[in-house]
Amino acid sequence: MNFVTDILNGILCSLIVIFLWIAIYGSAGRGVIQGYSIEEDGDLYFGWGVDNSLSLMIILLVSRFLIYFRRTSTFSLIKDRIRSANRKDLCASS
């Protein structure tokens, strides 16, 4: 559910920015503000957004993989050590 609300939030924020740009560029009377057109602003906005999303996704995937790998390898080592220690104790007591 959080995933869906995050996506809807991103879409809503993007729509708000787009409508603001349309209003600002429309009220300016010309197609260029500070040397940028609405198309260039859109390219920059969505380009940075996609770049940021992809880099964040890659970082999250790598960190999740490393956490999973560390957990499984560490836990398996601990379990093996506990089992071998228990076997030694059983052999020593008999």
N, C-alpha and C positions, 0 to 999 in steps of 0.2 A: 504494500500500500504506500509506503514511503517513496518507493521508486516512482510510482505513478504521480504522486503529488509533486515530487521534485521535477519531473518532466513537464507537468502542467505549469508549474511555477516558472520554469525557464521559458516556456512558450509565451506565457502571459507577459513576462518582463520584456521579451524581445518585441512583442506586439506593441507594448507601451512605447518603447524606444522608437520603433518605426513610425507610429502615429505622431509622436512628438517631432521627429524629423520632418515628416510631411507638413505639419503645421508650421514649423519654424521656417523651412525652406519656402513654403507657400506664402507666408507673410513677408518674407524678405523681398519678394518681387523679382528676384533674379535667381538663377540656378546655382550660384556659387556663393558660399560664405567662407571667408578667411582662406580662400583659394581651394576649397574642397567642394565638390558637387555631392548631391545626395547619394549618387551611385558609389562614389569613392568612400564616403562615410560608411555606407552599408557594407562594402567590401572589407574595409578595415574592421568594422565591428564583428561581422560574422567570421572573418578570417582569424581574428584573435580568439574568438569564442571556440572555434573548431580546434585551433592549435592548443588552446588551454585545455579543452576537454580531452583531446587525444593524449597529451602529455600526462595529464592527471590520471587517465585511465591506465596508461602504461605503468605509471608509478604504483598505482593501487594493485594492479595485477602482479607485478613483480614482488611487492611487499607481501601480498597474500600468499604467493607461492613460497617465499622465503620463510614466512611464519609457519605455514603448513609443513614445509620440509623440516624446519628446525624442531617443531613439536613432535612429528612422527619419529624422526631419527633420535632425538633426545629421550623420548619416552621409551622407545624400543631398547635403547642402551640401558636405561635405568631398570626396566623390567628384566632384562637379561642379567644384570648384576644382582638384582634381588633374588632371582631364581637360583643363580649359581651360589649365592651366599646361603640361601636356605638349604640347598643340596649339601653344601659343605657342613652346615650345622647338623643336618640329619645324619650324615655319614659319621661325623665326629661323636654324636651322642649314642650311636648304636654299637 
